[in-house]
Amino acid sequence: MRTGWCLLLLGAILLLGGLGGPALPPSDAASDGPAASVEAARVESALPERPAVLPAGLSIAGLPVGGLTLEEARAALEEHHLPSFYRPLPLLLGDEVYFLDPAAVGLRVGVEQALARAEERISRPPRVEGIYLLPGRESQDIPVWEDIPLPVQLNERELGLQVQLLARRYDREALPLRPAVLTDTALLEAMGVRIPAWSPGGPVVIFQSSCDGRRLDVEAARPRVEAALKEGRRDPLVLPVEEVPAPPADMALLEEVLREQVAGMPGVVGIYVQDLGSGREAGVHDRVIFSGASVIKIAILLQAYQVLDAPPQGAVARDMWAMMVYSDNAAADRLLALAGGGDGVRGARRMSEMLGRLGLEHSFMRDTYGEVGPAGGRMAGGRPGGRAAPWGQEPTTDPDDLLQTTPRDMGRLLAYIYGCTQGKGPILETFPGQVTAEECREMVDLMLQNADRERLVAGLPEGIPVAHKSGWIPDMKADAGIVFSPGGNYVVSIFVWEGGGLTDAEGNPRIAALSWVVYSFFNPF
């Protein structure tokens, strides 16, 4: 044990002796200093100089570039930002998409200008908002975030021209209802439209539908397009557009077309039309006096309901049906006698007075259809309770002096009955408590059953409901009705006369042709 300790102590002494030996002379240690410094400087100068970097917290057009060199910042901008500026800008106008090429407006992105402004930040002291401290860490600055926008230029004049060009491509003028003539009726047949049979294969007058227009709001669109181009946004840009409503159908246009059609027909043709939705009217020779024939049975039906205190039953109901469905003259005479207290002529006089109270002063009946009443039914004197019809410059038709009307009077009477079914109009106002809306609906139901399909109905597509009453005598054919069409309900009253006689084969197609023109106006293609 003693020997071990001695050896350890001896080793310690030797070690201390080596560490504590004489030091090198100062002159020897200093002699190597200048050479070493020169060598270190030479090595340092041989290393490449690191380019300056952009300060922290700096971005260009939202792209962080802090810590990047100018070249690195340029590369990042060219990769991430510039492509979006030069892509076409989608423009959404309603349901249509157009594309605007930025090159068309001379768009240029000032990358170098933005980098120059960024380079200026290198020499400036960094801007800080403050510092933050963490336990055991040195304090660190919080840099102020600064964004340098990318300057974008474009040709203002070219931009304006491009928006105007876009408007010319998109805008559409509102088109009114307009007439046309089809010479190839196979086109209508291909569309599933039944061709009225008055002139198979001949030209057919139709109306083309009105079309709403549209318009780009150029003044509001231009700044939106400019902003999207300069900001590099290329998501679809919705531009402000306006719908331009088409003008409403003008009854004056229908009247003009009807006048052209009537001018090409022999004899005298009178037609009256009323839009039951708006009350607007059109007419050609609609005030001309014609023989009333059986069309005036519409008035006989109204008078029968006026005098009845209860719903029609039995023989009266059968007479109404026979008169309106099959134009039975004997049934009409019996209903006149009902209104005249057993005297058909008195009933005719009272019916004329009823029409006068409704303002239909050019329609009257002086006798029954048969030989009923005193003196064979003849009435002495002029038209009872009214004024003479205005002939003026209108053509004449040599009407029956015992039974007269006008297309306008019969058309308006039907319009009054239609209004009565809706609970309004002159019939209910003039005869309160005597005629009801339900009774007017019964009148319409009777007229819907009319068996005559050769005149008004012949000019309509199959299946169109028509409440009407026709009439015919040797020199005149007529039909007046309420048409319930998909494009709107309307009244049409047509009378055709030709001196010397007018057969069904001659007169009926004229009524059908005009009926088709009116239907096409309300139901255009």
C-alpha positions in Angstrom: 0.0 0.0 0.0 2.8 2.4 1.0 4.7 1.6 -2.2 1.6 2.4 -4.4 1.1 5.8 -2.9 4.8 6.6 -3.4 4.6 5.8 -7.1 1.5 8.0 -7.5 3.1 10.9 -5.8 6.3 10.5 -8.0 4.1 10.6 -11.1 2.4 13.8 -10.0 5.7 15.5 -9.3 7.0 14.6 -12.8 3.8 15.9 -14.4 3.9 19.1 -12.5 7.6 19.6 -13.4 6.8 19.2 -17.2 3.9 21.6 -17.1 5.9 24.1 -15.1 9.0 24.2 -17.3 10.5 27.3 -18.7 8.2 29.2 -21.1 9.2 30.1 -24.7 10.8 33.5 -25.0 8.3 36.2 -26.0 10.4 37.1 -29.0 9.9 33.6 -30.4 6.1 33.6 -30.0 5.7 37.1 -31.6 7.8 36.3 -34.6 5.1 34.3 -36.4 2.1 36.9 -35.9 2.3 39.1 -39.0 2.7 36.2 -41.4 -0.3 34.5 -40.0 -2.5 37.6 -40.3 -1.5 38.1 -43.9 -2.3 34.5 -44.7 -5.8 34.8 -43.1 -6.6 38.0 -45.1 -5.5 36.3 -48.3 -7.9 33.4 -47.7 -10.8 35.7 -46.8 -10.4 37.8 -50.0 -10.4 34.6 -52.1 -14.0 33.8 -50.9 -16.9 35.0 -53.2 -18.8 38.0 -51.9 -22.4 37.1 -50.9 -25.0 39.2 -52.7 -27.2 41.5 -50.6 -30.5 40.1 -49.7 -33.9 41.9 -49.3 -34.9 42.8 -45.7 -37.3 40.6 -43.8 -40.9 41.5 -43.9 -40.8 42.7 -47.5 -43.1 41.4 -50.2 -43.9 42.3 -53.8 -47.6 42.0 -54.8 -48.2 39.8 -51.8 -45.2 37.4 -52.6 -42.8 37.3 -49.6 -39.2 38.2 -50.8 -37.5 38.9 -47.5 -34.1 37.1 -47.4 -34.0 36.7 -51.2 -31.6 38.3 -53.5 -32.9 40.5 -56.3 -32.3 37.7 -58.8 -34.1 35.2 -56.6 -37.0 37.7 -56.2 -37.2 38.2 -59.9 -37.3 34.4 -60.5 -40.0 34.0 -57.9 -42.1 36.7 -59.5 -41.8 35.2 -62.9 -42.7 31.8 -61.7 -45.6 32.7 -59.4 -47.1 36.0 -60.5 -46.4 37.0 -64.1 -48.2 34.0 -65.7 -51.5 35.1 -64.1 -51.2 38.6 -65.6 -50.9 37.3 -69.2 -53.6 34.7 -69.1 -56.9 35.6 -70.8 -59.5 37.1 -68.5 -62.8 35.2 -68.6 -65.8 37.6 -68.7 -69.2 36.3 -67.7 -72.2 38.0 -69.4 -75.4 36.3 -68.3 -74.9 32.7 -69.4 -72.2 33.5 -71.9 -68.4 33.5 -71.4 -66.1 35.7 -73.4 -62.3 35.9 -73.0 -60.2 39.1 -73.1 -56.5 38.7 -74.1 -54.4 41.1 -72.0 -52.1 41.6 -75.0 -55.1 43.2 -76.8 -55.0 46.1 -74.4 -51.2 46.4 -74.3 -50.8 45.1 -70.7 -47.3 45.4 -69.3 -46.2 44.4 -65.8 -43.4 46.6 -64.3 -41.3 43.9 -62.6 -38.1 45.9 -62.9 -39.7 48.9 -61.3 -40.9 46.8 -58.4 -37.5 45.3 -57.9 -35.8 48.7 -58.0 -38.0 49.8 -55.2 -37.2 46.6 -53.3 -33.5 47.2 -53.8 -33.8 50.6 -52.2 -34.9 48.8 -49.0 -31.6 47.0 -48.7 -29.6 50.1 -47.7 -32.2 51.4 -45.3 -32.3 50.4 -41.6 -34.9 47.7 -41.1 -38.1 49.0 -39.7 -39.3 47.2 -36.6 -42.5 47.3 -34.7 -40.8 46.2 -31.4 -38.9 43.4 -29.8 -39.8 40.2 -28.1 -38.0 38.5 -25.3 -37.9 34.9 -24.4 -36.3 33.5 -21.3 -32.7 32.5 -21.9 -32.8 34.0 -25.4 -31.5 37.2 -26.9 -34.1 39.8 -27.9 -35.2 39.8 -31.5 -36.8 42.5 -33.7 -40.3 42.2 -35.1 -40.0 43.6 -38.7 -42.7 45.8 -40.2 -44.4 44.0 -43.1 -44.2 46.1 -46.3 -45.7 45.2 -49.6 -44.6 46.7 -52.9 -47.2 46.6 -55.6 -46.5 45.5 -59.1 -47.1 48.4 -61.4 -49.3 47.4 -64.3 -49.9 49.5 -67.3 -52.3 49.1 -70.2 -53.6 51.2 -73.1 -56.8 52.9 -71.9 -58.0 53.6 -75.4 -57.6 50.0 -76.4 -59.4 48.8 -73.3 -62.3 51.1 -74.1 -62.4 49.7 -77.6 -62.4 46.1 -76.4 -65.3 46.7 -74.0 -67.2 48.4 -76.8 -66.5 45.5 -79.1 -67.7 43.1 -76.4 -70.9 45.1 -76.1 -71.5 44.9 -79.9 -71.0 41.1 -79.7 -73.3 40.6 -76.7 -76.0 43.3 -77.1 -79.2 42.3 -78.7 -82.0 44.6 -79.7 -85.5 43.9 -78.3 -87.7 42.8 -81.2 -91.4 43.4 -81.3 -94.0 41.0 -82.6 -93.8 41.0 -86.3 -95.7 39.5 -89.2 -94.3 37.1 -91.8 -95.6 35.1 -94.7 -94.8 31.4 -95.1 -95.0 30.1 -98.6 -93.9 26.6 -97.5 -96.7 25.4 -95.3 -94.8 22.1 -94.8 -92.8 24.0 -92.2 -95.9 24.5 -90.1 -96.9 20.9 -90.5 -93.4 19.8 -89.4 -93.9 21.9 -86.3 -97.1 20.0 -85.6 -99.4 22.9 -86.4 -102.6 22.1 -88.2 -102.8 24.1 -91.4 -106.2 25.8 -91.8 -107.9 24.4 -94.9 -108.9 27.6 -96.7 -106.0 27.5 -99.1 -104.0 24.3 -98.9 -100.4 24.8 -100.0 -100.8 28.6 -100.3 -99.0 31.3 -98.4 -99.9 31.6 -94.7 -99.6 34.8 -92.7 -98.0 34.2 -89.3 -96.6 36.4 -86.5 -93.2 35.9 -85.1 -92.7 36.2 -81.4 -91.3 39.3 -79.8 -87.8 38.8 -78.2 -86.4 40.5 -75.2 -83.1 42.3 -75.8 -80.0 42.6 -73.6 -77.3 45.2 -73.0 -73.9 45.3 -71.4 -73.5 48.3 -69.1 -70.3 49.5 -70.7 -69.7 52.4 -68.2 -69.9 50.0 -65.2 -68.1 47.2 -66.9 -64.9 49.0 -68.0 -63.5 49.8 -64.5 -64.2 46.3 -63.3 -62.3 44.8 -66.3 -59.4 47.3 -65.8 -59.1 46.4 -62.1 -59.1 42.6 -62.7 -56.4 43.0 -65.4 -54.2 45.2 -63.2 -54.6 43.0 -60.1 -53.8 39.8 -62.0 -57.2 38.2 -61.1 -58.3 35.6 -63.7 -61.3 34.1 -62.0 -64.5 34.6 -64.1 -65.5 38.3 -63.9 -69.2 38.9 -63.8 -70.1 42.0 -65.8 -73.3 44.0 -65.3 -75.9 43.3 -68.0 -79.5 44.5 -68.4 -82.5 42.8 -69.9 -84.3 45.0 -72.4 -88.0 43.9 -72.4 -89.6 43.6 -75.8 -92.4 46.1 -76.5 -95.9 44.7 -75.9 -97.9 43.4 -78.8 -99.5 46.3 -80.5 -103.1 45.9 -81.6 -102.4 48.5 -84.3 -100.0 46.0 -85.9 -102.8 43.4 -86.0 -105.2 45.9 -87.5 -102.7 46.8 -90.2 -102.2 43.2 -91.1 -105.9 42.5 -91.1 -106.5 45.5 -93.3 -104.0 44.2 -95.8 -105.8 40.8 -95.8 -109.3 42.3 -96.1 -108.1 44.5 -99.0 -107.4 41.4 -101.0 -110.9 39.9 -100.5 -113.9 40.6 -102.7 -117.0 42.1 -101.3 -117.1 43.7 -97.9 -115.4 42.2 -94.9 -115.8 43.5 -91.3 -113.7 42.3 -88.4 -113.5 43.2 -84.7 -111.0 41.9 -82.2 -110.6 42.5 -78.5 -107.9 41.3 -76.2 -109.8 40.1 -73.1 -106.7 40.5 -70.9 -106.1 44.1 -71.6 -109.4 45.3 -73.3 -107.4 46.6 -76.3 -109.3 46.6 -79.6 -108.6 46.3 -83.3 -111.0 46.5 -86.2 -111.4 46.8 -90.0 -114.8 47.9 -91.2 -116.0 46.9 -87.7 -118.7 49.6 -87.6 -120.2 48.6 -91.0 -123.8 47.5 -90.8 -124.4 43.9 -91.7 -127.5 41.7 -91.6 -127.7 40.2 -88.1 -128.6 36.7 -89.3 -128.2 34.2 -86.5 -125.2 35.8 -84.8 -127.7 38.1 -83.0 -129.0 35.0 -81.2 -126.3 35.7 -78.7 -128.4 38.6 -77.6 -131.6 36.5 -77.6 -129.8 34.1 -75.2 -128.8 36.9 -72.9 -132.3 38.3 -72.8 -133.8 34.9 -72.0 -131.6 34.7 -68.9 -132.5 38.3 -68.0 -136.2 37.6 -67.9 -136.0 34.2 -66.1 -136.4 34.2 -62.4 -135.0 30.6 -62.0 -132.5 28.5 -63.8 -133.7 27.4 -67.3 -135.4 24.0 -67.3 -137.4 21.8 -69.5 -138.5 23.3 -72.9 -136.7 26.6 -72.2 -133.4 24.9 -71.6 -133.9 22.7 -74.7 -134.7 25.8 -76.8 -131.5 27.5 -75.6 -129.4 24.5 -76.5 -131.0 24.1 -79.9 -130.7 27.8 -80.7 -127.0 28.0 -79.8 -125.7 24.6 -80.9 -127.7 24.1 -84.1 -129.0 27.7 -84.8 -132.6 26.6 -84.6 -134.8 29.5 -85.7 -138.0 28.2 -84.2 -136.3 27.8 -80.8 -135.1 31.4 -81.1 -138.6 32.6 -81.8 -140.0 30.8 -78.8 -137.4 32.5 -76.6 -138.3 35.9 -78.0 -141.9 35.1 -77.2 -140.9 34.2 -73.7 -139.2 37.6 -73.3 -142.3 39.4 -74.9 -144.9 37.8 -72.7 -146.0 35.5 -75.4 -145.3 38.0 -78.3 -142.2 37.4 -80.2 -142.1 40.8 -81.9 -142.5 42.5 -78.5 -139.6 40.2 -77.3 -137.5 41.4 -80.3 -138.3 45.1 -79.4 -137.3 44.5 -75.8 -134.1 42.8 -76.9 -133.2 45.8 -79.1 -133.8 48.0 -76.1 -131.6 45.8 -73.9 -128.7 46.1 -76.5 -129.2 49.9 -76.5 -128.8 50.0 -72.7 -125.5 48.2 -73.1 -124.4 50.8 -75.6 -124.7 48.5 -78.6 -126.9 50.9 -80.5 -126.4 49.7 -84.0 -127.9 46.2 -83.4 -131.6 45.6 -83.4 -134.3 43.1 -84.4 -137.6 44.2 -85.7 -139.2 40.8 -86.2 -138.9 37.2 -85.4 -137.2 34.6 -87.6 -140.6 33.1 -88.6 -144.1 34.5 -89.1 -144.9 35.1 -85.4 -146.6 38.1 -84.0 -149.2 40.6 -85.4 -149.1 41.4 -89.0 -146.8 38.6 -89.8 -144.3 40.0 -87.3 -143.6 43.2 -89.2 -143.0 46.3 -87.1 -143.9 49.7 -88.5 -141.6 52.7 -88.3 -137.8 53.0 -87.9 -135.3 51.4 -85.5 -136.8 51.4 -82.0 -135.1 53.3 -79.3 -131.8 54.4 -80.9 -130.1 56.5 -83.5 -129.3 55.8 -87.2 -126.2 53.9 -87.9 -123.2 56.0 -89.1 -122.6 55.1 -92.7 -120.0 57.8 -93.4 -117.4 56.6 -95.9 -117.7 53.0 -94.8 -118.8 50.5 -97.5 -122.4 49.3 -97.5 -123.7 45.7 -97.5 -127.4 46.2 -98.3 -128.4 44.8 -94.8 -131.8 43.4 -93.9 -133.8 46.3 -92.5 -135.4 43.9 -90.0 -132.3 42.5 -88.4 -129.0 44.4 -88.3 -125.8 44.5 -86.3 -122.1 45.3 -86.7 -119.0 43.2 -86.1 -118.1 45.6 -83.3 -121.4 45.3 -81.5 -121.4 41.5 -81.5 -117.8 41.4 -80.5 -118.4 43.7 -77.6 -121.4 41.8 -76.5 -119.3 38.7 -76.3 -116.7 40.6 -74.3 -119.4 41.7 -71.9 -120.5 38.2 -71.4 -116.9 37.1 -70.7 -116.5 39.9 -68.2 -119.8 38.8 -66.6 -118.3 35.3 -66.1 -115.6 37.1 -64.1 -118.1 38.9 -62.0 -117.6 42.3 -63.6 -118.6 44.4 -66.5 -121.6 46.2 -68.1 -124.1 43.3 -68.0 -123.9 43.0 -64.2 -123.8 46.8 -63.8 -126.7 47.4 -66.1 -128.9 44.6 -65.0 -128.1 44.0 -61.3 -130.0 41.1 -59.9 -131.3 40.1 -63.3 -128.3 38.3 -64.7 -125.6 36.5 -62.6 -122.0 35.5 -63.2 -123.1 31.8 -63.1 -125.7 32.4 -65.8 -123.1 34.1 -68.0 -120.9 31.0 -67.5 -123.8 28.8 -68.6 -124.1 31.0 -71.8 -120.5 30.4 -72.6 -120.8 26.7 -72.0 -123.7 26.6 -74.5 -121.7 28.5 -77.1 -118.7 26.1 -76.6 -121.0 23.3 -77.9 -121.7 25.0 -81.2 -121.6 22.4 -84.0 -120.4 24.8 -86.7 -116.8 24.0 -87.5 -116.6 25.5 -91.0 -115.9 29.2 -90.3 -114.2 30.6 -87.2 -113.1 27.2 -85.9 -111.7 26.2 -89.3 -108.9 28.7 -89.0 -107.7 27.5 -85.6 -105.5 24.6 -84.5 -107.4 21.6 -83.5 -108.6 21.5 -79.9 -108.8 25.2 -79.3 -112.0 25.9 -77.3 -114.3 28.5 -78.9 -117.6 29.8 -77.5 -119.2 31.2 -80.7 -122.3 31.8 -82.7 -122.3 31.8 -86.5 -124.8 33.0 -89.0 -125.4 32.7 -92.8 -127.8 34.1 -95.4 -127.5 34.0 -99.2 -125.2 37.0 -99.5 -123.5 37.0 -96.0 -121.6 34.7 -93.8 -120.5 35.5 -90.2 -119.1 34.1 -87.0 -118.3 35.7 -83.7 -116.8 34.0 -80.6 -114.6 33.9 -77.5 -111.4 32.1 -78.3 -109.6 30.5 -75.3 -106.1 30.2 -76.7 -102.8 29.4 -75.0 -101.5 32.9 -75.7 -104.5 34.7 -74.2 -108.2 34.8 -74.5 -109.8 37.1 -77.1 -113.0 38.0 -78.9 -113.2 37.9 -82.7 -116.2 38.9 -84.8 -116.1 38.5 -88.6 -118.7 39.3 -91.2 -118.3 38.7 -94.9 -120.7 40.0 -97.6 -120.7 39.9 -101.3 -123.4 41.4 -103.5 -125.2 39.0 -105.8 -124.7 36.0 -103.5 -122.0 34.3 -101.4 -121.8 30.6 -101.1 -120.3 28.8 -98.1 -117.5 27.6 -100.3 -116.6 31.2 -101.0 -117.3 32.9 -97.7 -116.3 30.4 -95.1 -112.6 30.2 -96.1 -112.4 34.0 -95.8 -113.6 33.9 -92.2 -111.2 31.0 -91.5 -108.2 32.8 -93.0 -108.8 35.9 -90.9 -109.5 33.8 -87.8 -106.0 32.2 -88.3 -104.3 35.6 -88.6 -105.9 36.7 -85.3 -104.9 33.5 -83.6 -101.3 33.8 -84.7 -101.1 37.3 -83.3 -102.0 36.0 -79.9 -100.0 32.8 -80.3 -96.9 33.8 -82.3 -94.1 31.5 -83.5 
